[in-house]
Amino acid sequence: MRLGHVVQQQLANMVTEYVYRRITIEYDNPELGKLAVAIVNTLLSKDEAMPDEKIASTLGVNAIEVRRVLHLLNGVGLVVKGKETMEYGGMQEIRWSINYESMNKFIKWVIKETRGKLEQVVKSLHDSSFYVCPMCFRRYPDSEASQHGFTCLVDGSALEMVNADAEIPALLNVIERLRRLEEMSNA
């Protein structure tokens, strides 16, 4: 089944937004996040499997950085790595690709993982109190927050207590919406 152009574009936008945020936050490097988006967009626009050197030359960046990002994207199941035997010399070349089917599977995985993490947060909010950094959003259990003087270890900001009575209903609402999205995507 071929997705409509508008649906394809929406799916691509969701994926690139997620990729940018995840890579930027996980590696604390906005430039790496931008490179990841550029790689995804290049693979989508070329609509063919490409070697990492060709992607790097297309983008005008270092092939080592491109390989690094491709392996990160492959690790979360977004890009596919394949080997192709070359006509000359019989050598194999690694080629990378992305398609709308892999993006759809990726989005389903993200929804499932996010829902699971939110369910764990709700459970932990029921069990004990937490503090959060208003700048980096890192959570601290009560004992750890008091041990560090209610100050964030990452950026030194004053921690704020999480109001579980207000947060739990909001999180349950998001979990329900994600569950419905999962059901719709599996139908």
C-alpha positions as CSV (number, residue, x, y, z in Angstrom):
1,M,0.0,0.0,0.0
2,R,1.5,3.4,-1.1
3,L,1.1,6.2,1.4
4,G,-0.2,9.5,0.1
5,H,2.3,12.3,-0.4
6,V,0.9,14.4,2.5
7,V,1.0,11.4,4.9
8,Q,4.6,10.6,3.8
9,Q,5.6,14.2,4.4
10,Q,4.0,14.2,7.9
11,L,5.7,11.0,8.7
12,A,9.1,12.4,7.5
13,N,8.5,15.5,9.6
14,M,7.7,13.5,12.7
15,V,10.8,11.4,12.3
16,T,13.2,14.2,11.6
17,E,11.9,16.2,14.6
18,Y,12.4,13.2,16.8
19,V,15.8,12.4,15.4
20,Y,17.0,16.0,15.9
21,R,15.8,16.1,19.5
22,R,17.1,12.7,20.4
23,I,20.5,13.0,18.9
24,T,20.9,16.6,20.2
25,I,19.9,15.7,23.8
26,E,21.6,12.3,24.0
27,Y,24.9,13.6,22.7
28,D,24.5,17.2,23.9
29,N,25.4,18.3,20.3
30,P,22.9,20.3,18.2
31,E,25.3,20.0,15.2
32,L,25.1,16.2,15.3
33,G,21.3,16.5,15.5
34,K,21.3,18.7,12.4
35,L,23.6,16.2,10.6
36,A,21.3,13.3,11.5
37,V,18.3,15.2,10.0
38,A,20.3,16.1,6.9
39,I,21.3,12.4,6.5
40,V,17.6,11.3,6.8
41,N,16.5,13.9,4.4
42,T,19.2,12.9,1.9
43,L,18.3,9.2,2.0
44,L,14.6,10.1,1.6
45,S,15.2,12.5,-1.3
46,K,17.5,10.1,-3.2
47,D,15.2,7.1,-2.6
48,E,18.1,4.7,-3.0
49,A,20.6,2.9,-0.9
50,M,23.8,4.9,-0.7
51,P,27.3,4.3,0.7
52,D,28.3,6.5,3.6
53,E,31.0,8.2,1.4
54,K,28.4,9.3,-1.1
55,I,26.2,10.7,1.7
56,A,29.2,12.5,3.1
57,S,30.2,14.0,-0.2
58,T,26.5,15.0,-1.0
59,L,26.3,16.8,2.3
60,G,29.9,18.1,2.2
61,V,30.8,16.7,5.6
62,N,33.3,14.3,7.1
63,A,32.6,10.6,6.3
64,I,33.5,9.6,9.9
65,E,30.8,11.8,11.4
66,V,28.3,10.4,8.8
67,R,29.2,6.8,9.7
68,R,28.8,7.6,13.4
69,V,25.3,9.1,12.9
70,L,24.3,6.2,10.5
71,H,25.2,3.7,13.1
72,L,23.2,5.6,15.7
73,L,20.2,5.7,13.4
74,N,20.6,2.0,12.5
75,G,20.7,1.2,16.2
76,V,17.2,2.6,16.7
77,G,15.9,0.8,13.6
78,L,15.4,3.9,11.4
79,V,18.0,3.3,8.7
80,V,18.8,0.0,7.1
81,K,22.3,-1.2,6.4
82,G,22.8,-3.5,3.5
83,K,25.7,-5.0,1.6
84,E,25.9,-4.8,-2.2
85,T,28.5,-6.8,-4.2
86,M,30.2,-4.5,-6.7
87,E,30.5,-5.5,-10.3
88,Y,34.2,-4.6,-10.4
89,G,36.3,-6.8,-8.2
90,G,33.5,-8.6,-6.4
91,M,34.0,-6.4,-3.3
92,Q,31.1,-5.7,-1.0
93,E,30.0,-2.1,-0.3
94,I,27.9,-1.1,2.7
95,R,24.9,0.9,1.6
96,W,22.4,2.7,3.8
97,S,18.7,3.3,3.1
98,I,15.5,4.5,4.7
99,N,11.9,4.1,3.5
100,Y,8.5,5.0,4.7
101,E,7.8,1.4,5.9
102,S,10.9,1.6,8.2
103,M,9.9,5.1,9.3
104,N,6.4,3.8,10.2
105,K,7.9,0.9,12.2
106,F,10.2,3.4,13.9
107,I,7.4,5.7,14.9
108,K,5.5,2.7,16.3
109,W,8.6,1.7,18.3
110,V,8.9,5.3,19.6
111,I,5.2,5.3,20.7
112,K,5.6,2.0,22.5
113,E,8.8,2.9,24.2
114,T,7.5,6.4,25.3
115,R,4.3,4.8,26.7
116,G,6.3,2.3,28.7
117,K,8.6,5.0,30.1
118,L,5.6,7.2,31.1
119,E,3.9,4.2,32.8
120,Q,7.1,3.7,34.8
121,V,7.1,7.4,35.8
122,V,3.4,7.2,36.9
123,K,4.3,4.1,39.0
124,S,7.3,5.9,40.6
125,L,5.2,9.0,41.3
126,H,2.7,6.7,43.2
127,D,5.5,5.2,45.2
128,S,7.6,8.2,46.3
129,S,8.3,11.9,45.8
130,F,10.5,13.3,43.2
131,Y,12.3,16.6,42.4
132,V,13.0,17.9,38.9
133,C,15.5,20.4,37.5
134,P,13.6,23.1,35.7
135,M,16.4,23.6,33.2
136,C,17.5,20.1,32.1
137,F,14.4,18.1,33.4
138,R,16.5,15.5,35.2
139,R,14.5,13.8,37.9
140,Y,15.8,13.1,41.4
141,P,14.3,10.8,44.0
142,D,13.7,12.6,47.3
143,S,16.7,11.0,49.0
144,E,19.1,11.9,46.2
145,A,17.7,15.5,46.0
146,S,18.3,16.1,49.7
147,Q,21.7,14.5,49.6
148,H,22.8,17.1,47.0
149,G,21.1,20.1,48.7
150,F,18.2,20.1,46.3
151,T,20.5,21.3,43.6
152,C,20.8,19.8,40.1
153,L,24.1,17.9,39.6
154,V,24.1,18.8,35.9
155,D,23.6,22.6,35.9
156,G,23.4,23.7,39.6
157,S,19.7,24.8,39.3
158,A,17.4,24.6,42.4
159,L,15.3,21.5,42.2
160,E,11.5,21.8,42.2
161,M,9.2,19.2,43.9
162,V,7.0,17.3,41.5
163,N,3.3,17.6,42.4
164,A,2.2,14.0,41.8
165,D,-1.5,14.8,42.3
166,A,-1.3,17.2,39.3
167,E,1.2,15.2,37.2
168,I,-0.4,11.7,37.3
169,P,-3.7,12.6,35.6
170,A,-1.9,14.5,32.9
171,L,0.5,11.6,32.3
172,L,-2.3,9.1,32.3
173,N,-4.0,11.2,29.6
174,V,-0.9,11.1,27.4
175,I,-0.5,7.3,28.0
176,E,-4.1,6.8,26.9
177,R,-3.6,8.9,23.7
178,L,-0.4,6.9,22.9
179,R,-2.3,3.6,23.5
180,R,-4.9,4.7,21.0
181,L,-2.3,5.7,18.5
182,E,-0.7,2.2,18.9
183,E,-4.1,0.6,18.3
184,M,-4.7,2.7,15.2
185,S,-1.3,2.0,13.8
186,N,-1.8,-1.8,14.3
187,A,-5.2,-1.8,12.7
